Amino acid sequence: MNADFGVSVKRPTWQTIIMFALGFWLSSSLILDFVIMPGLSAAGMMTQSSFAAAGYSIFWTFNRIELLCAALVLASLLALRGPSNLYRQVRRWSIFLAVLLLAIALIYTYIITPQMSALALQLNLLEPTTGMPAGMLQMHEGYWVLEAIKLAAGTTLLGWCYGDLRKLA
């Protein structure tokens, strides 16, 4: 019984994991940013006092999924470090982009989401909500800058992994 469990069997599996995690993460991020949140805004939910709690619970769940996907991408790229063609060409950049994606997910989870929901939380129930709090615009700008960096880094990694997988096939 001669079974070959060499590196060639593991390579496509790790690249498939990376591509699935990045595809799922980036597509769900686009759906959240461009479908769910604008839909809630158009429905008038953002003007209600309970929106801060609802938004926090939506983003709390999604941020944990982002952390899982970022960690999975980084671990898979580290597992591919030696045998992959991807690492012969862009070794440092792929690890850098994966660490950047993990850092962005950590910033979303532990800094931006709690801070934005704290700014939006209405503590005086007798006073009606008048609109967006003062510091919220800067937080939104920071969120969109990080989101653009995340999408650029994620699609770059996805393209590199897809190209490497096509070379192997």
C-alpha positions in Angstrom: 0.0 0.0 0.0 1.8 3.0 -1.3 0.0 6.2 -0.4 1.5 9.6 -1.2 0.6 12.2 1.4 3.1 14.8 0.2 2.9 18.5 -0.1 1.1 18.4 -3.5 -2.0 17.0 -1.8 -2.1 19.8 0.8 -1.5 22.8 -1.5 -4.8 23.0 -3.3 -6.7 22.4 0.0 -5.1 25.4 1.7 -5.6 27.6 -1.3 -9.2 26.6 -1.5 -9.6 27.4 2.1 -8.1 30.9 1.6 -10.3 31.5 -1.5 -13.4 30.4 0.2 -12.8 32.4 3.4 -11.9 35.5 1.4 -14.8 35.1 -1.0 -17.3 34.6 1.8 -15.8 37.5 3.9 -15.7 40.0 1.1 -19.1 39.2 -0.3 -20.8 39.3 3.1 -19.0 42.6 3.8 -20.3 44.1 0.6 -23.9 42.8 1.3 -23.8 44.3 4.8 -22.4 47.6 3.6 -24.4 48.1 0.5 -27.7 46.2 1.0 -28.5 45.6 4.7 -27.4 49.0 6.2 -28.9 51.1 3.4 -32.1 49.1 3.6 -32.3 49.7 7.4 -31.7 53.4 6.7 -34.3 53.6 4.0 -36.8 51.9 6.3 -36.2 54.7 8.9 -34.8 52.4 11.5 -31.7 54.6 12.0 -33.8 57.4 13.4 -35.2 55.2 16.2 -33.6 55.2 19.6 -33.1 51.4 19.7 -31.0 51.4 16.5 -27.7 51.6 18.4 -28.4 48.4 20.2 -29.7 46.7 17.1 -26.7 47.9 15.0 -24.3 46.8 17.7 -25.7 43.3 17.8 -25.6 43.0 14.0 -21.9 44.2 13.9 -20.9 42.2 17.0 -21.8 39.0 15.2 -20.4 40.1 11.9 -17.1 41.2 13.5 -16.6 37.8 15.0 -17.1 36.2 11.7 -14.5 38.7 10.2 -12.0 37.7 12.9 -12.5 34.0 12.1 -12.1 34.6 8.4 -9.0 36.8 8.9 -7.4 34.2 11.2 -8.2 31.4 8.7 -6.6 33.3 5.8 -3.5 34.1 7.8 -3.1 30.5 9.1 -3.7 29.1 5.6 -1.1 31.5 4.1 1.4 30.5 6.8 0.7 26.8 6.0 1.5 27.5 2.4 4.7 29.4 3.1 7.1 26.8 1.9 5.7 24.8 -1.0 3.5 27.3 -2.9 4.4 29.2 -6.1 2.6 32.2 -4.5 5.4 32.5 -2.0 8.2 32.4 -4.5 6.9 35.6 -6.0 5.1 37.6 -3.3 6.0 35.9 0.0 6.3 39.0 2.1 3.4 40.9 0.5 0.9 38.1 1.0 1.7 37.7 4.7 1.7 41.5 5.1 -1.8 41.7 3.5 -3.1 38.9 5.7 -1.8 40.5 8.8 -3.3 43.8 7.7 -6.7 42.1 7.2 -6.5 40.6 10.7 -5.6 44.1 12.1 -8.5 45.7 10.4 -10.9 43.0 11.8 -9.4 43.6 15.2 -9.9 47.4 14.9 -13.5 46.9 13.8 -14.2 44.4 16.6 -12.6 46.2 19.6 -12.4 49.9 18.6 -14.8 51.1 15.9 -18.0 49.1 16.7 -18.1 49.7 20.4 -17.2 53.4 20.0 -19.8 54.0 17.3 -22.5 52.3 19.2 -21.6 54.2 22.4 -21.8 57.5 20.5 -25.2 56.5 19.1 -26.6 55.2 22.4 -29.4 57.5 23.7 -29.0 57.8 27.4 -31.7 60.4 28.0 -34.9 58.7 27.1 -37.0 61.9 27.6 -35.0 63.8 25.0 -35.9 63.0 21.3 -33.2 61.9 18.9 -32.1 64.8 16.7 -29.8 63.1 14.3 -26.2 61.9 14.1 -24.0 62.6 17.1 -21.0 64.9 16.7 -18.2 62.4 16.4 -20.0 59.9 14.3 -19.0 61.4 11.0 -15.3 60.9 11.7 -16.0 57.3 12.8 -17.9 56.6 9.6 -15.0 58.1 7.5 -12.5 55.9 9.3 -14.8 52.9 8.8 -15.0 53.5 5.1 -11.3 54.0 4.7 -10.6 50.7 6.5 -13.3 49.0 4.4 -11.7 50.2 1.2 -8.3 48.9 2.4 -9.8 45.6 3.4 -11.5 45.1 0.0 -8.4 46.1 -1.9 -6.1 43.8 0.2 -8.7 40.9 0.1 -9.2 41.0 -3.6 -5.4 41.2 -4.2 -4.9 38.1 -2.0 -7.8 36.4 -3.7 -6.4 37.1 -7.1 -2.9 35.9 -6.1 -4.3 32.6 -4.7 -6.5 32.1 -7.7 -3.6 32.6 -10.1 -1.4 30.3 -8.1 -4.1 27.6 -8.1 -4.6 27.9 -11.9 -0.8 27.5 -12.3 -0.9 24.3 -10.3 -3.8 22.8 -12.3 
